[in-house]
Amino acid sequence: MKKYLLVLAVCMMVALPAIAFAESPMSLPLDSDPLAYANNEDGITKFHKGNYEVALEQFQAAKNIQNTAEVNFNLALCLAKLGQSKEAKAYFEEASVLADGNERILTSSVLKSHLLK
């Protein structure tokens, strides 16, 4: 039984990062600034294609126009994918401050894992 629990624990530790990084960038609310919305959507497209550097640029452009929880969350996801955990943490922190009850952000496992570091 102990061996089974040990194997299960190891499997969970290996699978947890994959589950955490399965989170996707978020769209802005429809009433957002149109240019910020367009930049963010382009960033989401680039993110899903694995073009994290280009996605990061698009999310930063959106943030420069309209600083929202969603944009900060998206920036943090890109930075996490690029292995820049310290920078990602700062954006996750800002996203959580701006979340205003956004449950997807507040319950994000990848956000929580970075904020605990």
Backbone hydrogen bonds in HBPLUS format (Angstrom, degrees):
<---DONOR---> <-ACCEPTOR-->    atom                        ^
c    i                          cat <-CA-CA->   ^        H-A-AA   ^      H-
h    n   atom  resd res      DA  || num        DHA   H-A  angle D-A-AA Bond
n    s   type  num  typ     dist DA aas  dist angle  dist       angle   num
A0005-LEU N   A0001-MET O   3.02 MM   4  6.33 159.2  2.07 151.5 156.4     1
A0006-LEU N   A0002-LYS O   2.90 MM   4  6.12 152.1  1.98 147.5 155.5     2
A0007-VAL N   A0003-LYS O   2.96 MM   4  6.20 161.7  2.00 150.8 155.1     3
A0008-LEU N   A0004-TYR O   2.93 MM   4  6.15 159.2  1.97 148.1 154.4     4
A0009-ALA N   A0005-LEU O   2.87 MM   4  6.02 156.4  1.92 144.8 151.2     5
A0010-VAL N   A0006-LEU O   2.97 MM   4  6.22 160.0  2.01 151.0 155.9     6
A0011-CYS N   A0007-VAL O   2.96 MM   4  6.17 160.5  2.00 150.1 155.6     7
A0012-MET N   A0008-LEU O   2.99 MM   4  6.21 154.5  2.05 147.8 154.5     8
A0013-MET N   A0009-ALA O   3.02 MM   4  6.29 153.8  2.09 146.8 153.7     9
A0014-VAL N   A0010-VAL O   3.02 MM   4  6.26 149.5  2.12 148.0 156.2    10
A0015-ALA N   A0011-CYS O   2.89 MM   4  6.03 156.6  1.94 148.2 155.0    11
A0016-LEU N   A0012-MET O   2.88 MM   4  5.80 148.2  1.98 147.7 154.2    12
A0019-ILE N   A0015-ALA O   2.95 MM   4  6.21 154.7  2.02 157.0 165.3    13
A0020-ALA N   A0016-LEU O   2.85 MM   4  6.05 165.1  1.87 158.2 162.4    14
A0021-PHE N   A0017-PRO O   2.95 MM   4  6.09 160.0  1.99 147.7 152.4    15
A0022-ALA N   A0019-ILE O   3.07 MM   3  5.12 156.5  2.13 103.3 110.3    16
A0023-GLU N   A0020-ALA O   3.40 MM   3  6.14 167.8  2.42 115.6 117.9    17
A0032-SER N   A0029-PRO O   3.02 MM   3  5.56 151.8  2.10 125.5 125.6    18
A0037-TYR N   A0033-ASP O   2.84 MM   4  6.03 161.5  1.88 160.1 166.4    19
A0038-ALA N   A0034-PRO O   2.92 MM   4  6.11 158.5  1.97 143.7 149.1    20
A0039-ASN N   A0035-LEU O   2.94 MM   4  6.14 166.2  1.96 151.5 155.0    21
A0040-ASN N   A0036-ALA O   2.91 MM   4  6.04 161.8  1.95 149.9 155.3    22
A0041-GLU N   A0037-TYR O   2.90 MM   4  6.14 161.7  1.94 152.0 156.8    23
A0042-ASP N   A0038-ALA O   2.96 MM   4  6.16 156.2  2.02 148.6 155.1    24
A0043-GLY N   A0039-ASN O   2.90 MM   4  6.15 152.8  1.98 145.8 153.8    25
A0044-ILE N   A0040-ASN O   2.89 MM   4  6.24 149.3  1.98 148.6 157.2    26
A0045-THR N   A0041-GLU O   3.04 MM   4  6.34 157.6  2.09 146.5 151.7    27
A0046-LYS N   A0042-ASP O   2.96 MM   4  6.26 163.6  1.99 152.3 156.5    28
A0047-PHE N   A0043-GLY O   2.82 MM   4  5.98 156.9  1.87 149.4 156.3    29
A0048-HIS N   A0044-ILE O   3.01 MM   4  6.27 163.0  2.04 152.5 155.5    30
A0049-LYS N   A0045-THR O   3.18 MM   4  6.45 131.3  2.43 138.4 151.3    31
A0049-LYS N   A0046-LYS O   3.11 MM   3  5.07 133.4  2.33  95.3 108.5    32
A0051-ASN N   A0046-LYS O   2.89 MM   5  5.07 148.6  1.99 157.9 149.7    33
A0050-GLY N   A0047-PHE O   2.91 MM   3  5.09 157.6  1.96 108.0 114.9    34
A0055-ALA N   A0051-ASN O   2.93 MM   4  6.12 160.4  1.97 154.1 160.7    35
A0056-LEU N   A0052-TYR O   2.83 MM   4  5.91 153.3  1.90 142.6 149.8    36
A0057-GLU N   A0053-GLU O   3.16 MM   4  6.49 151.1  2.24 141.0 147.7    37
A0058-GLN N   A0054-VAL O   3.04 MM   4  6.39 156.6  2.09 149.9 156.1    38
A0059-PHE N   A0055-ALA O   2.87 MM   4  6.14 162.0  1.90 157.9 162.7    39
A0060-GLN N   A0056-LEU O   2.90 MM   4  6.07 152.8  1.97 145.8 153.7    40
A0061-ALA N   A0057-GLU O   2.94 MM   4  6.18 152.9  2.02 144.8 152.1    41
A0062-ALA N   A0058-GLN O   2.99 MM   4  6.28 154.7  2.06 145.2 152.0    42
A0063-LYS N   A0059-PHE O   2.88 MM   4  6.16 154.3  1.95 146.0 153.2    43
A0064-ASN N   A0060-GLN O   2.92 MM   4  6.16 149.9  2.01 147.5 155.2    44
A0065-ILE N   A0062-ALA O   3.10 MM   3  5.26 136.1  2.30  99.2 111.3    45
A0066-GLN N   A0062-ALA O   2.80 MM   4  6.03 169.2  1.81 159.4 162.9    46
A0072-ASN N   A0068-THR O   3.14 MM   4  6.37 165.3  2.16 149.4 153.4    47
A0073-PHE N   A0069-ALA O   2.87 MM   4  6.05 156.1  1.93 150.1 157.3    48
A0074-ASN N   A0070-GLU O   2.89 MM   4  6.13 157.1  1.94 148.8 154.9    49
A0075-LEU N   A0071-VAL O   2.87 MM   4  6.13 158.8  1.91 151.6 157.3    50
A0076-ALA N   A0072-ASN O   2.94 MM   4  6.13 159.3  1.98 146.6 152.4    51
A0077-LEU N   A0073-PHE O   2.93 MM   4  6.25 154.3  1.99 148.5 155.5    52
A0078-CYS N   A0074-ASN O   3.08 MM   4  6.36 162.2  2.11 151.0 154.7    53
A0079-LEU N   A0075-LEU O   2.96 MM   4  6.23 167.9  1.98 155.1 158.4    54
A0080-ALA N   A0076-ALA O   2.85 MM   4  6.02 153.9  1.91 149.9 157.3    55
A0081-LYS N   A0077-LEU O   2.95 MM   4  6.21 155.2  2.01 147.1 153.7    56
A0082-LEU N   A0078-CYS O   2.93 MM   4  6.23 140.4  2.09 145.6 157.4    57
A0084-GLN N   A0079-LEU O   2.81 MM   5  5.09 158.5  1.86 160.0 153.4    58
A0083-GLY N   A0080-ALA O   3.04 MM   3  5.06 160.5  2.08 104.7 109.7    59
A0088-ALA N   A0084-GLN O   2.93 MM   4  6.12 157.6  1.98 152.8 160.3    60
A0089-LYS N   A0085-SER O   2.87 MM   4  6.04 156.0  1.93 150.2 155.5    61
A0091-TYR N   A0087-GLU O   3.37 MM   4  6.77 157.1  2.42 148.6 153.8    62
A0092-PHE N   A0088-ALA O   2.84 MM   4  6.11 155.8  1.90 156.6 164.7    63
A0093-GLU N   A0089-LYS O   2.84 MM   4  6.06 155.2  1.90 150.8 157.5    64
A0094-GLU N   A0090-ALA O   3.07 MM   4  6.37 158.1  2.12 143.1 148.4    65
A0095-ALA N   A0091-TYR O   2.84 MM   4  6.03 156.2  1.90 146.0 153.1    66
A0096-SER N   A0092-PHE O   2.93 MM   4  6.16 155.3  2.00 148.1 154.1    67
A0097-VAL N   A0093-GLU O   3.07 MM   4  6.35 148.7  2.17 145.7 154.2    68
A0098-LEU N   A0094-GLU O   2.98 MM   4  6.19 157.5  2.03 151.2 156.9    69
A0099-ALA N   A0095-ALA O   2.90 MM   4  5.71 113.9  2.35 139.3 154.9    70
A0102-ASN N   A0099-ALA O   2.92 MM   3  5.07 150.9  2.00 110.6 120.2    71
A0105-ILE N   A0102-ASN O   3.15 MM   3  5.61 126.9  2.45 107.3 119.3    72
A0106-LEU N   A0102-ASN O   2.96 MM   4  6.19 175.4  1.96 158.3 159.7    73
A0107-THR N   A0103-GLU O   2.86 MM   4  5.69 144.9  1.98 145.2 150.7    74
A0108-SER N   A0105-ILE O   3.16 MM   3  5.17 164.4  2.19 107.5 112.0    75
A0112-LYS N   A0108-SER O   3.02 MM   4  6.22 167.7  2.04 146.5 150.2    76
A0113-SER N   A0109-SER O   2.92 MM   4  6.04 156.2  1.97 142.4 149.0    77
A0114-HIS N   A0110-VAL O   3.12 MM   4  6.31 149.8  2.22 142.6 149.5    78
A0115-LEU N   A0111-LEU O   2.95 MM   4  6.19 153.8  2.02 153.9 161.9    79
A0116-LEU N   A0112-LYS O   3.11 MM   4  6.24 133.2  2.34 143.7 154.1    80
A0117-LYS N   A0114-HIS O   3.26 MM   3  5.38 155.4  2.32 101.8 109.0    81
